[in-house]
Each structure stands twice: as structure tokens, then as C-alpha cells.
Amino acid sequence: MFRITLNRIAFASAILLLSLGIACVASAGGSEQQVCDVGADYALGIENYPVAIRLHAEVVRKRPDDALAHYHLGFAEGMVGNRTEEVREYQSAAALGLRNWDLFLNLGLAQLENGDLDAATDNLRQAVLLGEDHPESHFNLALVYERRGLLADAEREMLASRCRARDAGVTAVESHAT
């Protein structure tokens, strides 16, 4: 019974991690590869953010150079509204060498929500560079450009977003920034 349950949990964890795109292997600070903690990522995958925060904080305490753990901790912090901690953990992940487009997308969105348009612009540009084919990066960069009054740039990025979305068969792209 325990073996079957454990296998089901492992299978469910793998599916959740893959579907969220957080089971990736990240390179940080050189050629070492890091994979975040399965239990902490499982809590994140089932949207139990308080537990995910606690478990990822433990991982970060034990392995402070684990860029992926910092990223996941930042994501969980953001989901409960802790913007300062969210931004700090995303910045730690980036400083440790994580170069995922979605890290910079989430960092830019958090900075946008904090009203830091300059930093949001820089990080959303990085998200576009790293994830050229992802319409949401272009869409959110367009929103920042619009807020800054850079309407020609906003129009260019909005068109890029629509083209990428059409190419990917996506019918709607939305921002999660307020």
C-alpha cells in the first residue's frame, strides 16, 4: 500500500512539476546543475503556498546557492502577496545565474506591481530576449511601454505578442499585473 501511494505521489508530483514548468534543470554559477526539492515543489504545484514558502526557505537555508529554489520561493511569496520577498528572491535567483525567461517575466511583473517601471522594463526586456516565442513577455513589455508613454514601442510589442500567440494557437494573452 505504501509503495503504491508513494509511486502515485511521485507520479502526481512529476506531472504537476512538468505542467508548471518548474521541473527544469537550472544552471547556476557555472557547470553545476541544480534541481529544486521535490517536496517543496510539490507544495508549490498544489498551490499550498505557505508550505511551499516554508519548505523552499529550508532548501535555501541549506543550499543558499540553489538558484531554482530562490526562484520558487519568490514565486510562492508573490502568490501570497509578499512582493518585497518575491522580488528579493527573484533577484537572488538571477544573481546566482538562473536565466529562464519566466524568471524575468515574473520579476518584471512584480516590479511593475511595485511601481518600479524602470526595473520592470529592464527585466521584461530580458524576458523577451530569453523567451522570444512567448507572447506573454511581449504583451507585458507592451503594457510597461504604454505606462511609460512609449506608444510606438508598446504597439511593436503588442503586435509581436499577437503574432506569437497566433503562431502558438493561443486565443488570449493577459497580464497578471495590477
N, C-alpha and C positions, 0 to 999 in steps of 0.2 A: 504494500500500500504506500509506504513512504517513498519507495523508489519511483512508483508511477506518479505520485504527486510532485516529487522533485523534478522528474522529467517534464511534466506538464508546466510547472513553474518556469523551468529553464526554457522550454519552447515558447511559452507566453512572453517571457522576458525578451527573447530573441526577436519575436515578431514585433513587440512594442518598440524595441530599440531600433530595429530596421525601419519601421514605419515612421518613426520620429526623426530618423536620420542622425541619431546620436550614438550609433554603434560603430562609428568610424574610428579608424586608427589615425592618431594625430602625431605629427612630428613636432617636437618642441626642443629647442636648444641643441640641435644637432641631429645625429642619426638615430638617437634613442627613440623608440616608439612607445607610446603610452595608450592604454585603453582604460577608460574610466571604470569604476567599481560597478559590478553587475547589480548588486542590491540597491545602491544609491540610484543608479539609472532606472531600475525597475520602479522605484518610488516616483521618480520623475515621470516615467512613462504612464503610470496610472494616475497622474496628476495629484499625488499626495505630496504637495509642496512642502509642508512643514517637516515631514520625514525626509524628503529629498534634501532639504536645506541641512538638516542635522547630519545626515549620512555623508553628503558631499563635503561639509565642513570638516568632518572627521578625516575624509580622504585628503583634503587639502592640508590639514594639520600634519598628517603622517607623510604626505608627499607634496611639499609646497611647490615643487617644480612640475606638477601634473597640470598642464595647460587645459586639457579637456575637462578635468574636474573643476577648475576655476570657471570655465565656460558654463558648465552645467549648473554650478552653484549660482552663478549670475543669473541664468535663466530662471531658476526656481525663485530666487529673490525677487526678480521682476514680476513673476506671476502672483506674488503676494503683495506687490506694491512697494517693495523696498528699493526704490530707484537708486539711491546712493550706493548701496551694496551691490546692486546689479551692475552699475557702471564700473565700480571698482574691480569686480571680479572679471568682467569682460576685458577691461584694460590689462589685468594681470595675465589673462589667457593670451592676449595679443603680445604682451611684452615677453612672454615665455616662448613665443614663436608660432602659435596657432594661426593658421592662415585660411580659415574656412570663410567662404562668402557670407554664410549666415551669422557668424560671429559679428562681422562688421555691420551687417544689416541690423541685428538686434542692438548692438552698441549704438549705432546711429539713431535708431528709433527711441531708445532710452534717453539719449541726449536731446533729441527733438522734444520729447515729453518734458524734459527739464528746462527747455527753452534755450539750450545752447546750440544755436543754429550753425555757428562756425564748425564746432566739433562734429555735429550731426552731418554737415555737408562733407567734411573730410572722410568720415567713416562710411557714409553711404556711397561716396565715390569709390572707396576701396571695395565695398561690396559689389559694385558694378564691375570693377576690374577683375575681381576674383570669380564672379558669377555672372558673366556677360549674358548667359542664356536664361537667367531667372528674371521674369517680368517684375516681381515684387521689388527687386532692388532698384530698377529703373523708375518704377511707379513712386516709391518713397523718396527717391532723389528728386523727382519732379515736384513733389509736394514741398520739399525743403526749398528748392529753387523758387517756387511760386511764393512762398512765405517771405523769401528774401527779395522779391521783386525782380528776379532774373527770369522774365517770362519767356524769352527765346530759348533759354536752357531748359526751362520747365517743359515747354512744348516739345523740344527734341527728346527729352527723356520719357515723356508721356507717350510719344509715338513709338519709341523703342520698346516701351512696356507693352503697348498694344500689339506690336509685331511679334515680340517674343511669346506673348500669351496666345496669339493666334497660331503661331507655329507649334506651340505645345498643346493646343487644343483646350486651353483654359478659357472659360467663359467670363470670369470675373476676377479682377485683382483688386484687393482692398488694402488699406493701411490699417495698422493696429495702433497708430499713434493718435493721441488726442489733440 
